[in-house]
Amino acid sequence: MNGTYFLAFAFIAIVGTAAYAHLRARLYWKSKPTLSQYLAKNPSCQTDDKGIRCNACGSGSLKNWGIGGPADIRRLFICNHCGSELYRTDQ
């Protein structure tokens, strides 16, 4: 009987931990502004040639990282100079 309770508790703990990690990642992703939100808040960050610059340091050197890996369409754009996370895209 004790072994059954232990297995049930372990299963619930594993599922709960996985659900919490998924929710936390989703909330983190949604906390980052989209490109349009970023530019609405920082209109001077759009350059004359339609490029984007960092609002923290002014650098135009940005990297984009796939959240789930290189092929992920969810991209987070980060300043190469100061490391600020600027905006996200889903395409």
PDB file of N, CA, C and O in Angstrom, chain B, residues numbered from 101:
ATOM      1  N   MET B 101       0.812  -1.191   0.000  1.00  0.00           N
ATOM      2  CA  MET B 101       0.000   0.000   0.000  1.00  0.00           C
ATOM      3  C   MET B 101       0.862   1.266   0.000  1.00  0.00           C
ATOM      4  O   MET B 101       0.566   2.210  -0.732  1.00  0.00           O
ATOM      5  N   ASN B 102       1.927   1.296   0.812  1.00  0.00           N
ATOM      6  CA  ASN B 102       2.790   2.472   0.881  1.00  0.00           C
ATOM      7  C   ASN B 102       3.490   2.744  -0.446  1.00  0.00           C
ATOM      8  O   ASN B 102       3.687   3.899  -0.822  1.00  0.00           O
ATOM      9  N   GLY B 103       3.863   1.687  -1.150  1.00  0.00           N
ATOM     10  CA  GLY B 103       4.517   1.853  -2.440  1.00  0.00           C
ATOM     11  C   GLY B 103       3.602   2.498  -3.454  1.00  0.00           C
ATOM     12  O   GLY B 103       4.054   3.295  -4.276  1.00  0.00           O
ATOM     13  N   THR B 104       2.323   2.169  -3.410  1.00  0.00           N
ATOM     14  CA  THR B 104       1.346   2.754  -4.333  1.00  0.00           C
ATOM     15  C   THR B 104       1.192   4.244  -4.075  1.00  0.00           C
ATOM     16  O   THR B 104       1.151   5.034  -5.019  1.00  0.00           O
ATOM     17  N   TYR B 105       1.107   4.634  -2.818  1.00  0.00           N
ATOM     18  CA  TYR B 105       0.997   6.051  -2.481  1.00  0.00           C
ATOM     19  C   TYR B 105       2.244   6.819  -2.909  1.00  0.00           C
ATOM     20  O   TYR B 105       2.161   7.938  -3.417  1.00  0.00           O
ATOM     21  N   PHE B 106       3.379   6.205  -2.696  1.00  0.00           N
ATOM     22  CA  PHE B 106       4.626   6.852  -3.092  1.00  0.00           C
ATOM     23  C   PHE B 106       4.661   7.078  -4.600  1.00  0.00           C
ATOM     24  O   PHE B 106       5.020   8.167  -5.047  1.00  0.00           O
ATOM     25  N   LEU B 107       4.295   6.072  -5.392  1.00  0.00           N
ATOM     26  CA  LEU B 107       4.282   6.214  -6.847  1.00  0.00           C
ATOM     27  C   LEU B 107       3.281   7.278  -7.298  1.00  0.00           C
ATOM     28  O   LEU B 107       3.561   8.063  -8.204  1.00  0.00           O
ATOM     29  N   ALA B 108       2.115   7.295  -6.657  1.00  0.00           N
ATOM     30  CA  ALA B 108       1.112   8.302  -6.998  1.00  0.00           C
ATOM     31  C   ALA B 108       1.635   9.702  -6.672  1.00  0.00           C
ATOM     32  O   ALA B 108       1.489  10.626  -7.472  1.00  0.00           O
ATOM     33  N   PHE B 109       2.242   9.853  -5.499  1.00  0.00           N
ATOM     34  CA  PHE B 109       2.800  11.146  -5.116  1.00  0.00           C
ATOM     35  C   PHE B 109       3.920  11.567  -6.058  1.00  0.00           C
ATOM     36  O   PHE B 109       3.981  12.729  -6.460  1.00  0.00           O
ATOM     37  N   ALA B 110       4.802  10.646  -6.413  1.00  0.00           N
ATOM     38  CA  ALA B 110       5.908  10.952  -7.324  1.00  0.00           C
ATOM     39  C   ALA B 110       5.379  11.375  -8.684  1.00  0.00           C
ATOM     40  O   ALA B 110       5.895  12.323  -9.275  1.00  0.00           O
ATOM     41  N   PHE B 111       4.370  10.698  -9.186  1.00  0.00           N
ATOM     42  CA  PHE B 111       3.782  11.044 -10.482  1.00  0.00           C
ATOM     43  C   PHE B 111       3.183  12.443 -10.442  1.00  0.00           C
ATOM     44  O   PHE B 111       3.407  13.247 -11.348  1.00  0.00           O
ATOM     45  N   ILE B 112       2.426  12.731  -9.396  1.00  0.00           N
ATOM     46  CA  ILE B 112       1.810  14.055  -9.254  1.00  0.00           C
ATOM     47  C   ILE B 112       2.887  15.133  -9.151  1.00  0.00           C
ATOM     48  O   ILE B 112       2.741  16.207  -9.736  1.00  0.00           O
ATOM     49  N   ALA B 113       3.950  14.864  -8.427  1.00  0.00           N
ATOM     50  CA  ALA B 113       5.034  15.838  -8.283  1.00  0.00           C
ATOM     51  C   ALA B 113       5.719  16.095  -9.616  1.00  0.00           C
ATOM     52  O   ALA B 113       6.032  17.245  -9.926  1.00  0.00           O
ATOM     53  N   ILE B 114       5.958  15.069 -10.409  1.00  0.00           N
ATOM     54  CA  ILE B 114       6.615  15.235 -11.705  1.00  0.00           C
ATOM     55  C   ILE B 114       5.724  16.011 -12.666  1.00  0.00           C
ATOM     56  O   ILE B 114       6.190  16.934 -13.334  1.00  0.00           O
ATOM     57  N   VAL B 115       4.450  15.647 -12.739  1.00  0.00           N
ATOM     58  CA  VAL B 115       3.522  16.351 -13.624  1.00  0.00           C
ATOM     59  C   VAL B 115       3.370  17.814 -13.184  1.00  0.00           C
ATOM     60  O   VAL B 115       3.353  18.714 -14.023  1.00  0.00           O
ATOM     61  N   GLY B 116       3.261  18.048 -11.895  1.00  0.00           N
ATOM     62  CA  GLY B 116       3.145  19.417 -11.385  1.00  0.00           C
ATOM     63  C   GLY B 116       4.371  20.253 -11.699  1.00  0.00           C
ATOM     64  O   GLY B 116       4.250  21.420 -12.072  1.00  0.00           O
ATOM     65  N   THR B 117       5.541  19.670 -11.552  1.00  0.00           N
ATOM     66  CA  THR B 117       6.783  20.395 -11.854  1.00  0.00           C
ATOM     67  C   THR B 117       6.866  20.729 -13.333  1.00  0.00           C
ATOM     68  O   THR B 117       7.261  21.839 -13.692  1.00  0.00           O
ATOM     69  N   ALA B 118       6.504  19.796 -14.194  1.00  0.00           N
ATOM     70  CA  ALA B 118       6.525  20.050 -15.638  1.00  0.00           C
ATOM     71  C   ALA B 118       5.523  21.135 -16.024  1.00  0.00           C
ATOM     72  O   ALA B 118       5.824  21.996 -16.851  1.00  0.00           O
ATOM     73  N   ALA B 119       4.344  21.095 -15.432  1.00  0.00           N
ATOM     74  CA  ALA B 119       3.329  22.112 -15.722  1.00  0.00           C
ATOM     75  C   ALA B 119       3.799  23.487 -15.258  1.00  0.00           C
ATOM     76  O   ALA B 119       3.604  24.480 -15.959  1.00  0.00           O
ATOM     77  N   TYR B 120       4.406  23.547 -14.099  1.00  0.00           N
ATOM     78  CA  TYR B 120       4.928  24.815 -13.580  1.00  0.00           C
ATOM     79  C   TYR B 120       6.027  25.368 -14.491  1.00  0.00           C
ATOM     80  O   TYR B 120       6.046  26.567 -14.768  1.00  0.00           O
ATOM     81  N   ALA B 121       6.936  24.521 -14.957  1.00  0.00           N
ATOM     82  CA  ALA B 121       8.017  24.965 -15.837  1.00  0.00           C
ATOM     83  C   ALA B 121       7.453  25.492 -17.153  1.00  0.00           C
ATOM     84  O   ALA B 121       7.927  26.500 -17.678  1.00  0.00           O
ATOM     85  N   HIS B 122       6.448  24.814 -17.682  1.00  0.00           N
ATOM     86  CA  HIS B 122       5.825  25.263 -18.936  1.00  0.00           C
ATOM     87  C   HIS B 122       5.142  26.617 -18.738  1.00  0.00           C
ATOM     88  O   HIS B 122       5.288  27.508 -19.575  1.00  0.00           O
ATOM     89  N   LEU B 123       4.410  26.778 -17.657  1.00  0.00           N
ATOM     90  CA  LEU B 123       3.733  28.042 -17.369  1.00  0.00           C
ATOM     91  C   LEU B 123       4.735  29.168 -17.178  1.00  0.00           C
ATOM     92  O   LEU B 123       4.537  30.276 -17.674  1.00  0.00           O
ATOM     93  N   ARG B 124       5.804  28.884 -16.462  1.00  0.00           N
ATOM     94  CA  ARG B 124       6.831  29.904 -16.221  1.00  0.00           C
ATOM     95  C   ARG B 124       7.481  30.354 -17.532  1.00  0.00           C
ATOM     96  O   ARG B 124       7.697  31.550 -17.731  1.00  0.00           O
ATOM     97  N   ALA B 125       7.795  29.409 -18.431  1.00  0.00           N
ATOM     98  CA  ALA B 125       8.384  29.751 -19.721  1.00  0.00           C
ATOM     99  C   ALA B 125       7.412  30.569 -20.553  1.00  0.00           C
ATOM    100  O   ALA B 125       7.814  31.518 -21.227  1.00  0.00           O
ATOM    101  N   ARG B 126       6.133  30.208 -20.511  1.00  0.00           N
ATOM    102  CA  ARG B 126       5.121  30.947 -21.275  1.00  0.00           C
ATOM    103  C   ARG B 126       4.986  32.381 -20.750  1.00  0.00           C
ATOM    104  O   ARG B 126       4.909  33.326 -21.535  1.00  0.00           O
ATOM    105  N   LEU B 127       4.958  32.540 -19.438  1.00  0.00           N
ATOM    106  CA  LEU B 127       4.855  33.878 -18.864  1.00  0.00           C
ATOM    107  C   LEU B 127       6.092  34.724 -19.184  1.00  0.00           C
ATOM    108  O   LEU B 127       5.974  35.921 -19.445  1.00  0.00           O
ATOM    109  N   TYR B 128       7.267  34.107 -19.164  1.00  0.00           N
ATOM    110  CA  TYR B 128       8.493  34.815 -19.520  1.00  0.00           C
ATOM    111  C   TYR B 128       8.413  35.306 -20.962  1.00  0.00           C
ATOM    112  O   TYR B 128       8.736  36.459 -21.249  1.00  0.00           O
ATOM    113  N   TRP B 129       7.982  34.428 -21.869  1.00  0.00           N
ATOM    114  CA  TRP B 129       7.885  34.781 -23.282  1.00  0.00           C
ATOM    115  C   TRP B 129       6.897  35.928 -23.481  1.00  0.00           C
ATOM    116  O   TRP B 129       7.188  36.881 -24.203  1.00  0.00           O
ATOM    117  N   LYS B 130       5.746  35.838 -22.851  1.00  0.00           N
ATOM    118  CA  LYS B 130       4.721  36.870 -23.011  1.00  0.00           C
ATOM    119  C   LYS B 130       5.105  38.188 -22.336  1.00  0.00           C
ATOM    120  O   LYS B 130       4.519  39.228 -22.635  1.00  0.00           O
ATOM    121  N   SER B 131       6.080  38.154 -21.431  1.00  0.00           N
ATOM    122  CA  SER B 131       6.495  39.387 -20.761  1.00  0.00           C
ATOM    123  C   SER B 131       7.362  40.271 -21.662  1.00  0.00           C
ATOM    124  O   SER B 131       7.537  41.457 -21.383  1.00  0.00           O
ATOM    125  N   LYS B 132       7.896  39.704 -22.726  1.00  0.00           N
ATOM    126  CA  LYS B 132       8.725  40.473 -23.656  1.00  0.00           C
ATOM    127  C   LYS B 132       7.829  41.165 -24.677  1.00  0.00           C
ATOM    128  O   LYS B 132       6.867  40.560 -25.151  1.00  0.00           O
ATOM    129  N   PRO B 133       8.119  42.426 -25.032  1.00  0.00           N
ATOM    130  CA  PRO B 133       7.269  43.122 -26.001  1.00  0.00           C
ATOM    131  C   PRO B 133       7.450  42.571 -27.415  1.00  0.00           C
ATOM    132  O   PRO B 133       8.502  42.033 -27.761  1.00  0.00           O
ATOM    133  N   THR B 134       6.407  42.717 -28.216  1.00  0.00           N
ATOM    134  CA  THR B 134       6.527  42.403 -29.638  1.00  0.00           C
ATOM    135  C   THR B 134       7.291  43.555 -30.296  1.00  0.00           C
ATOM    136  O   THR B 134       7.537  44.584 -29.665  1.00  0.00           O
ATOM    137  N   LEU B 135       7.661  43.378 -31.555  1.00  0.00           N
ATOM    138  CA  LEU B 135       8.378  44.441 -32.264  1.00  0.00           C
ATOM    139  C   LEU B 135       7.549  45.717 -32.311  1.00  0.00           C
ATOM    140  O   LEU B 135       8.074  46.802 -32.061  1.00  0.00           O
ATOM    141  N   SER B 136       6.268  45.604 -32.627  1.00  0.00           N
ATOM    142  CA  SER B 136       5.434  46.811 -32.703  1.00  0.00           C
ATOM    143  C   SER B 136       5.308  47.493 -31.342  1.00  0.00           C
ATOM    144  O   SER B 136       5.302  48.721 -31.266  1.00  0.00           O
ATOM    145  N   GLN B 137       5.207  46.710 -30.267  1.00  0.00           N
ATOM    146  CA  GLN B 137       5.150  47.298 -28.925  1.00  0.00           C
ATOM    147  C   GLN B 137       6.474  47.977 -28.568  1.00  0.00           C
ATOM    148  O   GLN B 137       6.490  49.056 -27.976  1.00  0.00           O
ATOM    149  N   TYR B 138       7.584  47.328 -28.938  1.00  0.00           N
ATOM    150  CA  TYR B 138       8.913  47.890 -28.669  1.00  0.00           C
ATOM    151  C   TYR B 138       9.075  49.231 -29.384  1.00  0.00           C
ATOM    152  O   TYR B 138       9.550  50.200 -28.792  1.00  0.00           O
ATOM    153  N   LEU B 139       8.680  49.284 -30.660  1.00  0.00           N
ATOM    154  CA  LEU B 139       8.827  50.528 -31.422  1.00  0.00           C
ATOM    155  C   LEU B 139       7.839  51.603 -30.965  1.00  0.00           C
ATOM    156  O   LEU B 139       8.156  52.790 -31.029  1.00  0.00           O
ATOM    157  N   ALA B 140       6.650  51.209 -30.508  1.00  0.00           N
ATOM    158  CA  ALA B 140       5.691  52.190 -29.988  1.00  0.00           C
ATOM    159  C   ALA B 140       6.249  52.854 -28.726  1.00  0.00           C
ATOM    160  O   ALA B 140       6.062  54.051 -28.510  1.00  0.00           O
ATOM    161  N   LYS B 141       6.931  52.071 -27.902  1.00  0.00           N
ATOM    162  CA  LYS B 141       7.511  52.601 -26.671  1.00  0.00           C
ATOM    163  C   LYS B 141       8.830  53.330 -26.933  1.00  0.00           C
ATOM    164  O   LYS B 141       9.186  54.255 -26.203  1.00  0.00           O
ATOM    165  N   ASN B 142       9.561  52.910 -27.984  1.00  0.00           N
ATOM    166  CA  ASN B 142      10.876  53.475 -28.298  1.00  0.00           C
ATOM    167  C   ASN B 142      10.946  53.860 -29.785  1.00  0.00           C
ATOM    168  O   ASN B 142      11.682  53.233 -30.547  1.00  0.00           O
ATOM    169  N   PRO B 143      10.191  54.878 -30.199  1.00  0.00           N
ATOM    170  CA  PRO B 143      10.145  55.204 -31.634  1.00  0.00           C
ATOM    171  C   PRO B 143      11.496  55.616 -32.217  1.00  0.00           C
ATOM    172  O   PRO B 143      11.714  55.456 -33.418  1.00  0.00           O
ATOM    173  N   SER B 144      12.387  56.130 -31.414  1.00  0.00           N
ATOM    174  CA  SER B 144      13.702  56.541 -31.921  1.00  0.00           C
ATOM    175  C   SER B 144      14.613  55.353 -32.198  1.00  0.00           C
ATOM    176  O   SER B 144      15.708  55.526 -32.733  1.00  0.00           O
ATOM    177  N   CYS B 145      14.174  54.146 -31.840  1.00  0.00           N
ATOM    178  CA  CYS B 145      15.003  52.961 -32.055  1.00  0.00           C
ATOM    179  C   CYS B 145      14.879  52.395 -33.466  1.00  0.00           C
ATOM    180  O   CYS B 145      15.596  51.459 -33.823  1.00  0.00           O
ATOM    181  N   GLN B 146      13.980  52.951 -34.269  1.00  0.00           N
ATOM    182  CA  GLN B 146      13.913  52.530 -35.671  1.00  0.00           C
ATOM    183  C   GLN B 146      14.803  53.472 -36.470  1.00  0.00           C
ATOM    184  O   GLN B 146      14.641  54.692 -36.426  1.00  0.00           O
ATOM    185  N   THR B 147      15.748  52.885 -37.202  1.00  0.00           N
ATOM    186  CA  THR B 147      16.697  53.685 -37.969  1.00  0.00           C
ATOM    187  C   THR B 147      16.085  54.106 -39.297  1.00  0.00           C
ATOM    188  O   THR B 147      15.032  53.602 -39.689  1.00  0.00           O
ATOM    189  N   ASP B 148      16.742  55.026 -39.988  1.00  0.00           N
ATOM    190  CA  ASP B 148      16.249  55.521 -41.271  1.00  0.00           C
ATOM    191  C   ASP B 148      16.136  54.417 -42.317  1.00  0.00           C
ATOM    192  O   ASP B 148      15.270  54.479 -43.189  1.00  0.00           O
ATOM    193  N   ASP B 149      17.000  53.409 -42.239  1.00  0.00           N
ATOM    194  CA  ASP B 149      16.967  52.319 -43.221  1.00  0.00           C
ATOM    195  C   ASP B 149      16.151  51.127 -42.718  1.00  0.00           C
ATOM    196  O   ASP B 149      16.398  49.991 -43.123  1.00  0.00           O
ATOM    197  N   LYS B 150      15.174  51.384 -41.833  1.00  0.00           N
ATOM    198  CA  LYS B 150      14.249  50.375 -41.290  1.00  0.00           C
ATOM    199  C   LYS B 150      14.923  49.345 -40.391  1.00  0.00           C
ATOM    200  O   LYS B 150      14.363  48.274 -40.157  1.00  0.00           O
ATOM    201  N   GLY B 151      16.091  49.646 -39.893  1.00  0.00           N
ATOM    202  CA  GLY B 151      16.748  48.780 -38.918  1.00  0.00           C
ATOM    203  C   GLY B 151      16.262  49.106 -37.522  1.00  0.00           C
ATOM    204  O   GLY B 151      15.513  50.063 -37.321  1.00  0.00           O
ATOM    205  N   ILE B 152      16.689  48.310 -36.565  1.00  0.00           N
ATOM    206  CA  ILE B 152      16.296  48.497 -35.161  1.00  0.00           C
ATOM    207  C   ILE B 152      17.561  48.647 -34.333  1.00  0.00           C
ATOM    208  O   ILE B 152      18.561  47.973 -34.583  1.00  0.00           O
ATOM    209  N   ARG B 153      17.514  49.528 -33.354  1.00  0.00           N
ATOM    210  CA  ARG B 153      18.653  49.675 -32.444  1.00  0.00           C
ATOM    211  C   ARG B 153      18.198  49.474 -31.005  1.00  0.00           C
ATOM    212  O   ARG B 153      17.010  49.546 -30.688  1.00  0.00           O
ATOM    213  N   CYS B 154      19.158  49.224 -30.162  1.00  0.00           N
ATOM    214  CA  CYS B 154      18.915  48.991 -28.742  1.00  0.00           C
ATOM    215  C   CYS B 154      18.501  50.291 -28.052  1.00  0.00           C
ATOM    216  O   CYS B 154      19.104  51.340 -28.280  1.00  0.00           O
ATOM    217  N   ASN B 155      17.474  50.217 -27.212  1.00  0.00           N
ATOM    218  CA  ASN B 155      17.049  51.405 -26.471  1.00  0.00           C
ATOM    219  C   ASN B 155      17.953  51.698 -25.280  1.00  0.00           C
ATOM    220  O   ASN B 155      17.936  52.811 -24.754  1.00  0.00           O
ATOM    221  N   ALA B 156      18.737  50.726 -24.850  1.00  0.00           N
ATOM    222  CA  ALA B 156      19.603  50.927 -23.688  1.00  0.00           C
ATOM    223  C   ALA B 156      20.932  51.571 -24.074  1.00  0.00           C
ATOM    224  O   ALA B 156      21.382  52.502 -23.407  1.00  0.00           O
ATOM    225  N   CYS B 157      21.567  51.084 -25.151  1.00  0.00           N
ATOM    226  CA  CYS B 157      22.899  51.587 -25.498  1.00  0.00           C
ATOM    227  C   CYS B 157      22.992  52.176 -26.903  1.00  0.00           C
ATOM    228  O   CYS B 157      24.005  52.785 -27.245  1.00  0.00           O
ATOM    229  N   GLY B 158      21.952  52.006 -27.724  1.00  0.00           N
ATOM    230  CA  GLY B 158      21.947  52.577 -29.064  1.00  0.00           C
ATOM    231  C   GLY B 158      22.608  51.722 -30.131  1.00  0.00           C
ATOM    232  O   GLY B 158      22.666  52.131 -31.291  1.00  0.00           O
ATOM    233  N   SER B 159      23.100  50.565 -29.777  1.00  0.00           N
ATOM    234  CA  SER B 159      23.770  49.699 -30.746  1.00  0.00           C
ATOM    235  C   SER B 159      22.760  49.130 -31.742  1.00  0.00           C
ATOM    236  O   SER B 159      21.622  48.827 -31.383  1.00  0.00           O
ATOM    237  N   GLY B 160      23.184  48.990 -32.981  1.00  0.00           N
ATOM    238  CA  GLY B 160      22.351  48.385 -34.014  1.00  0.00           C
ATOM    239  C   GLY B 160      22.704  46.929 -34.250  1.00  0.00           C
ATOM    240  O   GLY B 160      22.152  46.299 -35.151  1.00  0.00           O
ATOM    241  N   SER B 161      23.612  46.386 -33.457  1.00  0.00           N
ATOM    242  CA  SER B 161      24.038  45.002 -33.603  1.00  0.00           C
ATOM    243  C   SER B 161      23.182  44.118 -32.702  1.00  0.00           C
ATOM    244  O   SER B 161      23.355  44.099 -31.483  1.00  0.00           O
ATOM    245  N   LEU B 162      22.253  43.384 -33.321  1.00  0.00           N
ATOM    246  CA  LEU B 162      21.329  42.544 -32.572  1.00  0.00           C
ATOM    247  C   LEU B 162      21.476  41.096 -32.999  1.00  0.00           C
ATOM    248  O   LEU B 162      21.790  40.800 -34.152  1.00  0.00           O
ATOM    249  N   LYS B 163      21.244  40.203 -32.054  1.00  0.00           N
ATOM    250  CA  LYS B 163      21.191  38.778 -32.372  1.00  0.00           C
ATOM    251  C   LYS B 163      19.772  38.308 -32.091  1.00  0.00           C
ATOM    252  O   LYS B 163      19.074  38.867 -31.244  1.00  0.00           O
ATOM    253  N   ASN B 164      19.357  37.275 -32.811  1.00  0.00           N
ATOM    254  CA  ASN B 164      18.040  36.720 -32.512  1.00  0.00           C
ATOM    255  C   ASN B 164      18.192  35.244 -32.202  1.00  0.00           C
ATOM    256  O   ASN B 164      18.783  34.482 -32.967  1.00  0.00           O
ATOM    257  N   TRP B 165      17.648  34.866 -31.072  1.00  0.00           N
ATOM    258  CA  TRP B 165      17.774  33.500 -30.577  1.00  0.00           C
ATOM    259  C   TRP B 165      16.422  32.820 -30.617  1.00  0.00           C
ATOM    260  O   TRP B 165      15.412  33.397 -30.214  1.00  0.00           O
ATOM    261  N   GLY B 166      16.409  31.605 -31.101  1.00  0.00           N
ATOM    262  CA  GLY B 166      15.209  30.795 -31.037  1.00  0.00           C
ATOM    263  C   GLY B 166      15.019  30.297 -29.617  1.00  0.00           C
ATOM    264  O   GLY B 166      15.943  29.740 -29.025  1.00  0.00           O
ATOM    265  N   ILE B 167      13.844  30.490 -29.072  1.00  0.00           N
ATOM    266  CA  ILE B 167      13.590  30.121 -27.684  1.00  0.00           C
ATOM    267  C   ILE B 167      13.777  28.622 -27.458  1.00  0.00           C
ATOM    268  O   ILE B 167      14.371  28.218 -26.458  1.00  0.00           O
ATOM    269  N   GLY B 168      13.277  27.799 -28.373  1.00  0.00           N
ATOM    270  CA  GLY B 168      13.392  26.355 -28.212  1.00  0.00           C
ATOM    271  C   GLY B 168      14.520  25.736 -29.008  1.00  0.00           C
ATOM    272  O   GLY B 168      14.620  24.511 -29.078  1.00  0.00           O
ATOM    273  N   GLY B 169      15.369  26.544 -29.607  1.00  0.00           N
ATOM    274  CA  GLY B 169      16.462  26.051 -30.434  1.00  0.00           C
ATOM    275  C   GLY B 169      16.558  26.850 -31.721  1.00  0.00           C
ATOM    276  O   GLY B 169      15.729  27.725 -31.967  1.00  0.00           O
ATOM    277  N   PRO B 170      17.553  26.564 -32.540  1.00  0.00           N
ATOM    278  CA  PRO B 170      17.785  27.355 -33.757  1.00  0.00           C
ATOM    279  C   PRO B 170      16.616  27.384 -34.739  1.00  0.00           C
ATOM    280  O   PRO B 170      16.439  28.383 -35.437  1.00  0.00           O
ATOM    281  N   ALA B 171      15.820  26.331 -34.816  1.00  0.00           N
ATOM    282  CA  ALA B 171      14.732  26.270 -35.788  1.00  0.00           C
ATOM    283  C   ALA B 171      13.405  26.809 -35.244  1.00  0.00           C
ATOM    284  O   ALA B 171      12.416  26.841 -35.976  1.00  0.00           O
ATOM    285  N   ASP B 172      13.365  27.224 -33.996  1.00  0.00           N
ATOM    286  CA  ASP B 172      12.119  27.710 -33.384  1.00  0.00           C
ATOM    287  C   ASP B 172      11.724  29.043 -34.016  1.00  0.00           C
ATOM    288  O   ASP B 172      12.571  29.921 -34.181  1.00  0.00           O
ATOM    289  N   ILE B 173      10.443  29.206 -34.374  1.00  0.00           N
ATOM    290  CA  ILE B 173       9.988  30.470 -34.964  1.00  0.00           C
ATOM    291  C   ILE B 173       9.823  31.565 -33.909  1.00  0.00           C
ATOM    292  O   ILE B 173       9.727  32.744 -34.248  1.00  0.00           O
ATOM    293  N   ARG B 174       9.790  31.178 -32.638  1.00  0.00           N
ATOM    294  CA  ARG B 174       9.723  32.179 -31.569  1.00  0.00           C
ATOM    295  C   ARG B 174      11.135  32.714 -31.360  1.00  0.00           C
ATOM    296  O   ARG B 174      12.015  31.987 -30.897  1.00  0.00           O
ATOM    297  N   ARG B 175      11.354  33.987 -31.703  1.00  0.00           N
ATOM    298  CA  ARG B 175      12.687  34.583 -31.659  1.00  0.00           C
ATOM    299  C   ARG B 175      12.729  35.698 -30.623  1.00  0.00           C
ATOM    300  O   ARG B 175      11.788  36.483 -30.505  1.00  0.00           O
ATOM    301  N   LEU B 176      13.813  35.761 -29.883  1.00  0.00           N
ATOM    302  CA  LEU B 176      14.055  36.832 -28.924  1.00  0.00           C
ATOM    303  C   LEU B 176      15.239  37.629 -29.439  1.00  0.00           C
ATOM    304  O   LEU B 176      16.314  37.069 -29.655  1.00  0.00           O
ATOM    305  N   PHE B 177      15.060  38.921 -29.637  1.00  0.00           N
ATOM    306  CA  PHE B 177      16.111  39.786 -30.163  1.00  0.00           C
ATOM    307  C   PHE B 177      16.838  40.444 -29.003  1.00  0.00           C
ATOM    308  O   PHE B 177      16.234  41.076 -28.136  1.00  0.00           O
ATOM    309  N   ILE B 178      18.161  40.273 -29.016  1.00  0.00           N
ATOM    310  CA  ILE B 178      19.022  40.683 -27.904  1.00  0.00           C
ATOM    311  C   ILE B 178      20.141  41.552 -28.451  1.00  0.00           C
ATOM    312  O   ILE B 178      20.694  41.259 -29.512  1.00  0.00           O
ATOM    313  N   CYS B 179      20.479  42.617 -27.738  1.00  0.00           N
ATOM    314  CA  CYS B 179      21.576  43.494 -28.138  1.00  0.00           C
ATOM    315  C   CYS B 179      22.912  42.766 -27.980  1.00  0.00           C
ATOM    316  O   CYS B 179      23.192  42.189 -26.929  1.00  0.00           O
ATOM    317  N   ASN B 180      23.725  42.797 -29.023  1.00  0.00           N
ATOM    318  CA  ASN B 180      25.057  42.186 -28.959  1.00  0.00           C
ATOM    319  C   ASN B 180      26.012  42.979 -28.074  1.00  0.00           C
ATOM    320  O   ASN B 180      26.971  42.425 -27.538  1.00  0.00           O
ATOM    321  N   HIS B 181      25.750  44.269 -27.923  1.00  0.00           N
ATOM    322  CA  HIS B 181      26.680  45.118 -27.177  1.00  0.00           C
ATOM    323  C   HIS B 181      26.452  45.038 -25.666  1.00  0.00           C
ATOM    324  O   HIS B 181      27.390  44.794 -24.908  1.00  0.00           O
ATOM    325  N   CYS B 182      25.199  45.245 -25.225  1.00  0.00           N
ATOM    326  CA  CYS B 182      24.947  45.311 -23.773  1.00  0.00           C
ATOM    327  C   CYS B 182      24.156  44.123 -23.237  1.00  0.00           C
ATOM    328  O   CYS B 182      24.028  43.973 -22.022  1.00  0.00           O
ATOM    329  N   GLY B 183      23.619  43.272 -24.122  1.00  0.00           N
ATOM    330  CA  GLY B 183      22.891  42.085 -23.678  1.00  0.00           C
ATOM    331  C   GLY B 183      21.434  42.320 -23.314  1.00  0.00           C
ATOM    332  O   GLY B 183      20.783  41.413 -22.795  1.00  0.00           O
ATOM    333  N   SER B 184      20.905  43.505 -23.569  1.00  0.00           N
ATOM    334  CA  SER B 184      19.500  43.775 -23.255  1.00  0.00           C
ATOM    335  C   SER B 184      18.582  42.941 -24.145  1.00  0.00           C
ATOM    336  O   SER B 184      18.807  42.831 -25.350  1.00  0.00           O
ATOM    337  N   GLU B 185      17.557  42.361 -23.551  1.00  0.00           N
ATOM    338  CA  GLU B 185      16.539  41.641 -24.317  1.00  0.00           C
ATOM    339  C   GLU B 185      15.529  42.667 -24.791  1.00  0.00           C
ATOM    340  O   GLU B 185      14.861  43.307 -23.979  1.00  0.00           O
ATOM    341  N   LEU B 186      15.414  42.829 -26.116  1.00  0.00           N
ATOM    342  CA  LEU B 186      14.637  43.940 -26.656  1.00  0.00           C
ATOM    343  C   LEU B 186      13.193  43.592 -26.987  1.00  0.00           C
ATOM    344  O   LEU B 186      12.269  44.207 -26.455  1.00  0.00           O
ATOM    345  N   TYR B 187      12.989  42.607 -27.864  1.00  0.00           N
ATOM    346  CA  TYR B 187      11.634  42.270 -28.285  1.00  0.00           C
ATOM    347  C   TYR B 187      11.587  40.841 -28.789  1.00  0.00           C
ATOM    348  O   TYR B 187      12.615  40.186 -28.960  1.00  0.00           O
ATOM    349  N   ARG B 188      10.347  40.366 -29.028  1.00  0.00           N
ATOM    350  CA  ARG B 188      10.142  38.997 -29.496  1.00  0.00           C
ATOM    351  C   ARG B 188       9.362  39.004 -30.801  1.00  0.00           C
ATOM    352  O   ARG B 188       8.635  39.950 -31.103  1.00  0.00           O
ATOM    353  N   THR B 189       9.524  37.942 -31.563  1.00  0.00           N
ATOM    354  CA  THR B 189       8.693  37.727 -32.750  1.00  0.00           C
ATOM    355  C   THR B 189       8.275  36.258 -32.767  1.00  0.00           C
ATOM    356  O   THR B 189       8.932  35.394 -32.186  1.00  0.00           O
ATOM    357  N   ASP B 190       7.175  36.011 -33.443  1.00  0.00           N
ATOM    358  CA  ASP B 190       6.639  34.657 -33.542  1.00  0.00           C
ATOM    359  C   ASP B 190       6.685  34.133 -34.969  1.00  0.00           C
ATOM    360  O   ASP B 190       6.053  33.120 -35.269  1.00  0.00           O
ATOM    361  N   GLN B 191       7.413  34.796 -35.847  1.00  0.00           N
ATOM    362  CA  GLN B 191       7.398  34.389 -37.262  1.00  0.00           C
ATOM    363  C   GLN B 191       8.775  34.246 -37.802  1.00  0.00           C
ATOM    364  O   GLN B 191       8.947  33.911 -38.974  1.00  0.00           O
TER     365      GLN B 191
END
